[in-house]
Amino acid sequence: MDRMSPQEILAHLEELYPDAACELHHTNAYEMAVAVILSAQTTDASVNKVTPALFEAYPDLPSLAAADVKDIEEKIASLGLHHAKARSIKGFAKGVMENFSGEIPQMIEELTTLPGVGRKCANVIQSECFGIPALAVDTHVTRVSKRLGLAYQKDDVDTIERKLKRKVPKDQWIRTHHRMIFFGRYLCHARSPECFRCPFTGICHEKNKNLRQ
């Protein structure tokens, strides 16, 4: 197996996806945070289909905090786990109103006290809403990190996050997060990776490579 430094990997990812960015539609921190919570175990495209009506009905934190959960469920019914997600986003809005004076907090320690917000979600809110360097590890980043040898197969998401933050310069955390997601979403798929057009085939740890177009 060939070797490639983390910086060489980052350079290839930049060549592949120079303009990679968040694909959740939003216009402010409130919409971004809610969209991220809704995106758990579903696609950004699916979330983008339900958020226009959701944000038209509940345009801010106070209105969402006061909303009836059943009404929220109806507006996001096409999403998986929509019952739980409706409770989470209402709880998130209520928590921000009651515990943070209506201002979405910026620190992970505070964000993760809110319903629906785990560490991955908090990292995304930090980076997308406030421009704070963060590197969220989702399923795509996890898979890509392991396949490219940036992490071991046995590593959990917290370990992967720590390793990536050591290997990637801090000023590239946000961009690298998006580029790894794009790579995982559009090329290095979980079940049928398009290895025939991948620059990392020589270093890849995936056993079932798909080398034919």
N, C-alpha and C positions, 0 to 999 in steps of 0.2 A: 504493500500500500504506500502510495506517495505521501509526502508530508507537505503541509501548508500552514504557515503561521496565521494566528488570529487576524493580523493586519492584512494579510493576503486575502483571507476569507472576506473580510469587510470590504476590501477593494472590489472584489468580484460582485458582492451583493450590491454595491453602489452602482456598478456598471449595469447590472440587471434591472435595478429599480431605483433610479436616481430621484424620482419624485414620489416615492412611497409615502403615504400619509394616512391618517385615520379615515376610514370609510363610513363611519357613523355620522349621519347628517345631524348637525347641531348649529345653533347660532350663539349660544352662551354656555356658561359653566353649568347652569341648572339642566339644560337639555342634554349636555354631554354626560353628566353624571347619571341621569336617569337612563339614557341610552346604553351606557356601559353596564348598568345593573341588568337591564333587559337582555343584553347580549350573551349572558351566561348560557352555555350549551345550545346556542343557536347562531345563525349567521347574521352578519351585519346587514345584509340585504333584507332579511326578514324583519329585523328591527326597524329599518328605514321605511318599511311599508306601513307600520302601525304608529310610528311617532308623530306624523303630521296631525292626525285626528286627536291623538292623545294631548299634544301640546296646544292644539286649538282649544280643547276643552279645559285644560289645566295649564295656563301659560306661565305659571310661576310656582315657587315653593308653597306659598300660603294656600293657593287653590288646590294643589295636589294633596297637601296635608289634610285639608278639610273634605276631600272627595270621598264618596262612598266606594268601598272596595269593589262592590258588585259592578258599579259603573266602570271602574278602571279595568276590571276583568273583561268586560264586554269589548273594550277598545283594544285590548291586546290579546284577544282570544285565539288568534292564529299562531301565537307563539307557544312553544313547549313550556310546560311548567307555569302557565299564565296565572294560575291561582296564587302560587307562592310569590311570583314576581310582582303581582299587583299589591300584595301585602308588603313586599320589600320596598317598592318605590314609595308607597304611602308612608311606611315607617321611616324611610330615609328622609322624606320631606318633613315629617313631623319631628324627627330627631334634630334636624338642622334648625328648625324654627324654635324648638324648646331648649336645646342645649348649646346652640352656637349663634343665638340672636339672629337667625335667618341668613347667616353667611356660611357658605360651604367651607369647611376647614381645609387647610392646605397640607397639614402634617399627617403622615400615615397613621400615627398612633391615635389621632383624633378621628380620622376618616373611618378606620376599622371598628370604631365603636358604634357605627351607624348600621341599621339593617341593610342587608344585601351587599355590603361592601367588605370584601376580603382583601387580601394584600394585592392580588393582581389588579383588581378593580381600583384600589386606592392608588396604585402606581400609575394607572392610565389617567385617572382624574388629576393627579399631580402634574403629569406631563402635558396633557391636552388642555386642561383648564388654566393652569398656572405657569406653564413653561418650566417647571422644576425638573431637573434631570432625574429620570426614573427609567427603569427597564422592566416592564411587566412581562411575566412569563406565562403565556397561555399554552394551549395544546400545540399550536404551530411552532412557537419558539422552543418548546420542550422537545418536539420531534426533530426539528432542525439542529438544535444544539447537540443532541445525541448522535444523529447521523453524521454530523461534520466533526465529531470528536472534540467539541467544545465542552462536553460534559459526559459523564459515564452513564450507561444504561440504568444503573441502579439509583441515580441521583433523583431526589425529589425536587419540586419546583423551587423551594427556598434555597437549596444547594445550587441549583442551576443559576438562579438569580445572582447569588454571591460570586460564582465563578465567572459569569459573563461580565459583571461589574469590575472584576479584577482584570479581565482580558481586553475589555473595550474602554477606550478613553471616555471619561465622563461627559465630555461635550458631544459625544456621538451616541449616547445611550438611547435617546429618543428616536433618532433616525435609524439606528440599528434595530430597535424594536419593530418599527414599521417595515423595514426591509426584510427582516426574518419572517414576519407575518406574510408579506406578499410572496416571498419565496415558498413558504409552506402552503399558502393558499392557491397559488397559480402554477407551481411547478413541482415542488417536492411534496406531492400529496401523500396522505397516510397509506392508502391502499394501492394506488397506481401511479407512483412517481414517474415523471417524464425524464428519466435518467439520460435518454438519448440526446437531450439538449441541455444537460446540466454541466457546469464547469467544475463540479466537485466530485465527479464519479470516481476519480482516483483515490480520494481520501475518505469516501463515504463508507460508513459502517453498516448501511442497510444491506441485508443478505439477499433480498429478493429484488435485485435491480432490474429495471425495465429498460433495456438498451435498444429496443427496436421501436421505431416510429409506427 
